[in-house]
Amino acid sequence: MSAKAGDQVSLLEELLVGLLPEGPQLYPEGDLTDAPEGSWSRS
């Protein structure tokens, strides 16, 4: 596995996500953050 090369990163993600408990919904449907759009970093 290598994060730098991207080898098997998606497999690790699938395994870890499968182990996480489902928590409460923190934001309304469709919202990704509570930060105002003007504060987003532009890269």
C-alpha positions as CSV (number, residue, x, y, z in Angstrom):
1,M,0.0,0.0,0.0
2,S,1.3,3.4,-0.9
3,A,-0.5,6.7,-0.4
4,K,2.2,8.5,-2.4
5,A,1.7,6.2,-5.5
6,G,-2.0,5.6,-4.8
7,D,-1.5,1.8,-4.6
8,Q,-4.5,0.2,-2.9
9,V,-5.7,3.4,-1.3
10,S,-9.2,2.8,-2.5
11,L,-9.2,-0.7,-0.9
12,L,-8.0,0.8,2.4
13,E,-10.8,3.4,2.2
14,E,-13.4,0.8,1.6
15,L,-12.2,-1.3,4.5
16,L,-12.1,1.7,6.9
17,V,-15.4,3.1,5.9
18,G,-17.0,-0.3,6.5
19,L,-15.8,-0.2,10.1
20,L,-17.1,3.3,10.9
21,P,-20.5,3.5,12.7
22,E,-23.1,5.7,11.1
23,G,-23.6,8.9,13.1
24,P,-26.2,11.6,13.1
25,Q,-26.6,13.9,10.1
26,L,-24.8,17.1,11.1
27,Y,-25.9,19.3,8.2
28,P,-29.1,19.6,6.1
29,E,-29.2,17.4,3.0
30,G,-27.0,18.8,0.3
31,D,-24.9,21.1,2.6
32,L,-21.3,20.0,2.9
33,T,-20.2,22.6,5.5
34,D,-21.4,25.4,7.7
35,A,-18.6,27.8,6.5
36,P,-19.6,30.7,4.2
37,E,-18.6,30.2,0.6
38,G,-16.3,33.2,0.7
39,S,-14.1,31.6,3.3
40,W,-13.3,28.6,1.0
41,S,-9.7,28.3,-0.1
42,R,-9.1,28.6,-3.8
43,S,-6.3,26.4,-5.0
